[in-house]
Amino acid sequence: MRIQHSFVSATVLILTLCVSVLFNACSTASRSKEVNRTRAITQFVPYSVHFRRTPTKGADPYAGPGGNDYVAEKLPDARFDCEPLQSLFKDIDLDGVRKCLASISNQVDVLYRLSRDSAPAFTLDENESVPECLKKGLKEIPVPREIFFETVEESRPVCYAGRLNIEEDELFWVKLPIARKALRLSFPLDAPPNSDAETVLLLFSWAITPFWNDTPRSIPSVFVPDAVCDACLGSKNRLDPSAPPPRLWPY
């Protein structure tokens, strides 16, 4: 009886290990395919960037049919929930922030911590050294969940998308204090913004720091078909292939 029980236990253990290995192999293969599809984009057109940042959780790009988070909590609209870059900072007083940034003359480092939520954001780490105008006007910097943009390859415009891994701090769908990322800003700024457009671009440069890889300095991105890019960016906002190549950002 003991021999039979040991045999059954061993069989269950072997089957469990096989399932675990199979699951990990499939998961690894899925992620390998995702990595192989990415391109390292170093520059892109800034003024036509669109973003996605819905408050509901999206589908898991690695989930299979019927799996956890295979379908988003709320299906996207006809434009895939894409919004123009300016909308990312619609709740921020740009003029007030611009005056604040220009007024900081003493040397100080300010820290913002990233929250990897459905609507991610950098939150100000407040302390005595933080300028009061930042505490009042820029306590939070909204971060896109995905960005859609155009760049130029072989003299023609191409559309790509980059994604923030908001699941990186999860283990079995539970948020843990891992994969922490912070944004450190040093003041005074070398060149404070002088207009709303410059302020938006500066805030955007801070907001997308989690998207960048350091070596090489690039954003891992996937190709976006023209039909999807037209729906997201709007066909009138896209580059004209017959026009001269635009100036790409970062400059």
C-alpha positions in Angstrom: 0.0 0.0 0.0 2.9 2.3 0.9 4.6 1.5 -2.4 1.4 2.3 -4.4 0.9 5.6 -2.5 4.6 6.5 -3.2 4.1 5.7 -6.9 1.0 7.9 -7.1 2.7 10.7 -5.3 5.7 10.5 -7.6 3.4 10.4 -10.7 1.5 13.5 -9.5 4.9 15.3 -8.9 6.2 14.4 -12.3 2.9 15.6 -14.0 3.0 18.8 -12.0 6.6 19.5 -13.1 5.8 18.7 -16.7 2.8 21.1 -16.7 5.1 23.7 -15.0 7.8 23.3 -17.6 5.3 23.4 -20.4 3.7 26.6 -19.1 7.1 28.2 -18.6 8.2 27.1 -22.1 5.1 28.6 -23.7 5.4 31.8 -21.7 9.1 32.1 -22.6 8.3 31.4 -26.3 5.6 34.0 -26.3 7.9 36.6 -24.7 10.7 35.6 -27.1 8.5 36.3 -30.1 7.5 39.6 -28.6 11.2 40.6 -28.1 12.0 39.5 -31.7 9.2 41.7 -33.0 10.5 44.9 -31.3 12.6 47.6 -32.9 14.9 50.0 -31.1 13.6 53.4 -32.0 15.9 56.3 -31.1 14.0 59.3 -32.6 10.5 60.1 -33.7 8.1 62.9 -34.7 7.0 64.6 -31.4 4.0 66.8 -32.5 1.8 63.9 -33.8 2.4 61.5 -30.8 -0.8 60.0 -29.5 -1.2 57.9 -26.3 -3.4 55.5 -24.5 -4.0 55.7 -20.8 -7.5 54.4 -19.9 -8.3 53.9 -16.2 -9.4 50.3 -16.9 -7.0 47.4 -17.3 -6.1 46.4 -20.8 -5.6 42.9 -22.2 -2.4 41.0 -21.3 -0.3 40.9 -24.5 1.0 37.4 -23.4 -2.4 35.9 -22.5 -3.8 33.1 -24.7 -7.4 32.6 -25.6 -9.5 32.1 -22.5 -6.5 33.0 -20.3 -6.4 35.6 -17.5 -6.8 39.2 -18.9 -7.1 37.9 -22.5 -9.7 40.6 -23.0 -9.6 44.1 -21.7 -12.0 45.2 -19.0 -13.4 47.8 -21.4 -13.1 47.4 -25.2 -11.5 50.4 -26.9 -13.4 52.9 -29.1 -13.0 53.3 -32.8 -9.8 55.3 -32.3 -8.4 52.6 -29.9 -8.7 55.1 -27.0 -5.9 57.2 -28.6 -5.6 60.8 -27.5 -3.3 63.6 -28.7 -0.2 64.4 -26.6 -1.7 67.7 -25.2 -4.5 65.8 -23.5 -2.1 63.9 -21.3 -1.5 67.2 -19.3 -5.0 68.6 -19.6 -5.4 68.8 -15.8 -2.1 70.7 -15.3 -1.9 74.5 -15.3 0.9 74.8 -17.9 1.4 78.5 -17.4 1.7 78.0 -13.6 4.1 75.1 -14.0 6.2 77.1 -16.5 6.5 80.0 -14.0 7.3 77.6 -11.2 10.1 75.9 -13.2 11.6 79.3 -14.1 11.5 80.5 -10.5 13.6 77.6 -9.0 17.1 79.1 -8.8 18.6 77.1 -5.9 20.2 73.7 -6.5 17.9 70.9 -5.5 17.1 67.4 -6.6 13.4 66.3 -6.7 12.2 62.7 -6.9 9.1 61.4 -8.5 8.1 57.7 -8.0 6.4 55.6 -10.7 3.1 53.8 -10.0 2.5 51.0 -12.5 -1.3 51.3 -12.5 -3.8 51.1 -15.4 -3.4 54.9 -15.5 0.3 55.1 -14.5 1.9 58.3 -13.1 4.9 59.8 -11.4 4.1 61.0 -7.9 6.1 63.7 -6.2 8.2 62.5 -3.2 7.5 65.5 -0.9 10.1 66.7 1.6 11.3 70.0 3.0 13.7 70.7 0.1 11.0 70.4 -2.6 9.9 73.8 -3.9 6.4 74.8 -2.8 5.3 75.6 -6.3 6.0 72.0 -7.3 4.0 70.7 -4.4 1.1 72.9 -5.5 1.2 72.6 -9.3 3.1 69.4 -10.2 2.4 66.8 -7.5 1.8 64.2 -10.3 3.1 63.7 -13.8 0.7 61.5 -15.9 2.5 58.7 -17.7 1.2 57.1 -20.9 0.5 53.4 -20.9 1.2 53.2 -24.6 2.5 55.7 -27.2 1.9 55.7 -30.9 4.3 57.7 -33.1 5.9 58.1 -36.5 9.5 58.0 -37.5 11.3 58.0 -40.8 13.0 54.9 -42.2 14.6 54.8 -45.6 13.1 58.2 -46.5 9.5 57.0 -45.7 7.3 57.5 -42.6 6.7 54.4 -40.5 4.3 54.1 -37.5 5.3 52.4 -34.2 4.0 51.9 -30.7 5.8 51.6 -27.4 4.3 50.2 -24.2 5.0 50.6 -20.5 5.1 47.3 -18.7 2.6 48.0 -15.9 2.7 44.3 -14.9 6.4 44.4 -14.1 5.8 44.8 -10.4 3.2 42.0 -10.2 3.6 38.4 -9.1 0.6 36.2 -9.8 -1.4 39.3 -10.4 -0.5 40.8 -7.0 1.3 44.2 -6.9 4.6 43.9 -4.9 7.3 46.4 -4.0 9.5 45.3 -6.9 10.6 46.8 -10.3 10.5 50.3 -8.7 11.4 53.2 -10.9 11.9 56.9 -10.1 12.4 60.1 -11.9 15.0 62.4 -10.5 14.9 66.1 -11.6 17.8 68.5 -11.0 17.1 72.2 -10.6 17.6 74.8 -11.8 16.8 73.8 -15.4 19.3 74.7 -18.0 16.6 76.0 -20.3 13.1 76.4 -18.8 10.2 76.2 -21.3 8.9 79.5 -22.8 5.6 78.4 -24.2 2.8 75.8 -23.7 4.2 73.7 -26.6 7.7 73.7 -25.0 6.1 72.9 -21.5 4.1 70.0 -23.0 7.3 68.6 -24.7 9.3 68.9 -21.5 6.6 67.2 -19.4 6.3 64.5 -22.0 10.1 63.9 -22.0 9.8 63.3 -18.2 6.7 61.2 -18.5 8.2 58.7 -21.0 11.5 58.1 -19.2 10.3 54.5 -18.2 9.9 53.7 -21.9 13.6 54.2 -22.7 16.3 51.6 -22.7 19.8 52.9 -21.8 21.9 50.6 -24.0 21.3 51.6 -26.6 19.3 54.7 -25.8 16.0 53.7 -27.5 12.4 52.8 -27.1 11.5 49.1 -27.7 8.6 49.4 -30.2 6.4 47.3 -32.4 5.3 48.1 -36.0 1.8 49.5 -36.3 -0.1 48.9 -39.6 -1.3 52.0 -41.5 -5.0 51.3 -40.9 -4.4 51.2 -37.1 -2.1 54.2 -37.2 -4.7 56.2 -39.2 -7.4 55.4 -36.7 -5.1 56.3 -33.7 -3.2 59.4 -35.0 -5.8 60.5 -37.5 -4.9 60.4 -41.2 -4.6 64.2 -41.3 -2.0 64.2 -38.6 0.3 61.7 -40.4 3.4 62.5 -42.3 3.1 63.2 -46.0 5.5 60.8 -47.8 6.1 63.4 -50.5 7.1 66.2 -48.1 10.7 66.8 -46.9 11.7 64.6 -43.9 10.6 66.3 -40.6 12.9 67.1 -37.7 12.9 64.1 -35.3 13.0 64.3 -31.5 15.0 64.0 -29.2 16.9 66.7 -31.1 
